Amino acid sequence: MPAPPVPQHCPTPRELDDLELLTSGAAAPIRGFNEPGSPITLSLPQELRTHLDEGNAVELVDPEGLPLARVASALRGLTVTSLTHAQYGPFRRLYLAPDAVRERYAGRTFVPVTDLVTDVQLEQLRGLGPVVLVALVGAGTPAVSPVGLLRATLRVAALIDADVVACPLADHASLADPALRISVLTSYAETDPVVELGYGGHLLPELADVAREERPRPDEQGLVLFFTGLSGSGKSTLARALMDRLLEQGGRSVTSLDGDVVRRNLSAGLTFSKEDRETNIRRIGWVAAEISRHGGVAVCSPIAPFDHTRQQVRAMVDEAGGAFFLVHVATPLEECERRDRKGLYAKARRGEIPEFTGISSPYEEPLDANVRVDTTGRTIDEALDDVIAALRATGYLDLGTPAEDLAAEAVPEPAAPLVVTEPDPEPVPDARGRVEATPLRVLFVCTANICRSPYMELRSRALTGAESGIEFASAGTHGFNAHPVDRTMGAVLAERGVSTDLINGFASRPLTDDLIEVADLVLTAEAAHRAFVLEEVPGAFRKAFTLGQFAESIDRVDPALHGADLVTAVGHRRAGATEHHDIRDPYRRGKAAADVSADQIDALLQAVLPRLALPQTGD
């Protein structure tokens, strides 16, 4: 009698990268999944965990069903028995096992690469002698796509006569990741030196086309417009109206993934159980992500009541290199019921429709929506204007008609009103003849106010202390409302000594004119953020800089100047804002990218903060 078939499981991209590290020996001394203290873990459905606990094996397969390995339970996790290795994929020839790398490239210097190389880094490489560039292409580690990183790294290797090896080292957002990184690189280099690249410099001209493909402008990026809301909220109507505007304007490939159409074609056979409804949304998300991968626009309008599933769709789109734009059509339940011509809500309240969203099944309101629209008492065009304005603000789409644009250009800007202000009153000394100094108010700005600007604010507070005479704050040009620090960036802050109280006490906020006006100094992550600040408040010109621009500018003025006097002087002798000043956004790019941004910010803060603080004097 033949043995029963071994159940199969397809791991996530991160787990597949980990599997390759395990089967090639690159993860040694880690030999299997889920070993104590190891970040290399495998998540399995409950039925497969039970199968393993009963002493059976589970086969791990790639997305096309090719069996790669078998896992079985052991005292220290899950043992891994290799069956074969991945057969296909771009640049597969560069994925060498550590023993093959050591045999082929012994005596060279090994240099890990996670981003496009700059001119400064190229000069560093030229001085290292024979080099092997180890492209870390595991899920979440490189700052660009794995294919883009390998294309670019091969071009750099040709410039310096180096060799390239691909290493699938994934980011696990774990405190154990740095130790794993060292261990994996050592497995390739053995006793040969491992040298990290420095920071700074300009992108090599030879990589400009790769950079354009990997980092398209927002209006060139693939886009998923995802409408979510209760039944009857108006989300499908809004989605159709937006689709019409996109088609009327032209210029983009647009696909509608309407719920009913998807049900008839992609999800035929699925029921309306919670599990099948979530499967339907994941299918919509996968198709939408593939559309975005090729630069298209996908318009989706499922109810999508659960945050977990929406985040899965967001992750698919992120992985495909697209942008995910979430529209919460937040029409209240009472209004949705009033509109219900089919009587679905009434049937649900009578118990005739089980698991009906809003009645017998919850709707989890999104906290990460790009725009929130209530259609109560409004026309579709009025509600659609909210969505169009938010899309224009992000730079993804500008759906203003040429006639509207010409009309706007024809209206002259009103002259700025003359403002007469009274001089500040003279400060009053205390009984000991001391005058309390007015604190210097520094505002850090990035996009969403959950990664770079919170890092700048909280790290500055930790580095300067409460007696520095500086008040630090932050905001985002398109800031989320009251979000915590991004989890990965929060872990980096904690690793670098910022207290849990500071991190947990942070809440993001959008940038406002008032925040800019009240600040004495505005420091942004990128030149684009500074441009946004000056569009909002043109009068902030002499106090708004990128952080890198300000750090470079302080060397142009008298070194004796500090605090507000320094800001004034730099405002008149500023360096130009150039691309190399920009701090790249690490959001959803993994721990390695977060560390790179943090290192860049730390170096700049160490130059800037001592000059912003007033020199300490005795009583």
Salt bridges, closest charged atoms under 4 A:
GLU15 OE2 - ARG14 NH2 3.80
ASP18 OD2 - ARG14 NH1 2.85
ASP18 OD1 - HIS172 NE2 2.91
GLU20 OE2 - ARG92 NH2 2.27
GLU59 OE2 - ARG70 NE 3.28
ASP115 OD1 - ARG215 NH2 2.65
ASP115 OD2 - ARG584 NH1 2.07
ASP119 OD2 - HIS202 ND1 3.83
GLU123 OE2 - ARG126 NE 3.28
ASP163 OD2 - ARG108 NH1 2.35
ASP177 OD1 - HIS172 ND1 2.91
GLU190 OE2 - ARG102 NE 3.82
GLU196 OE2 - ARG181 NH1 2.49
ASP209 OD1 - ARG155 NH1 2.61
GLU213 OE1 - ARG151 NH1 2.76
ASP219 OD1 - ARG217 NE 3.07
GLU220 OE2 - ARG217 NH1 3.17
GLU290 OE2 - ARG293 NH2 3.02
ASP307 OD1 - ARG310 NH2 3.87
ASP318 OD2 - ARG588 NE 3.22
GLU319 OE1 - ARG293 NH2 3.17
GLU335 OE2 - ARG338 NH2 2.66
GLU335 OE2 - ARG339 NE 3.01
GLU337 OE2 - ARG349 NH2 2.67
GLU352 OE2 - ARG350 NE 2.72
ASP368 OD2 - ARG314 NH2 3.05
ASP386 OD2 - ARG378 NH1 2.79
ASP398 OD1 - ARG392 NH2 2.73
ASP430 OD2 - ARG434 NE 3.53
GLU457 OE2 - ARG461 NH2 2.79
GLU495 OE1 - LYS591 NZ 3.18
ASP520 OD2 - ARG441 NE 3.25
GLU526 OE2 - ARG452 NH1 2.56
GLU552 OE1 - HIS580 NE2 3.82
GLU552 OE1 - HIS581 NE2 2.80
ASP585 OD2 - ARG452 NH2 3.57
ASP595 OD1 - ARG496 NH2 3.37
ASP595 OD2 - LYS591 NZ 2.91
ASP599 OD1 - ARG496 NH2 2.80
ASP602 OD1 - ARG459 NE 2.94
ASP602 OD2 - ARG496 NH1 2.80
ASP619 OD2 - ARG432 NH2 3.79
ASP619 OD1 - ARG434 NH1 3.67
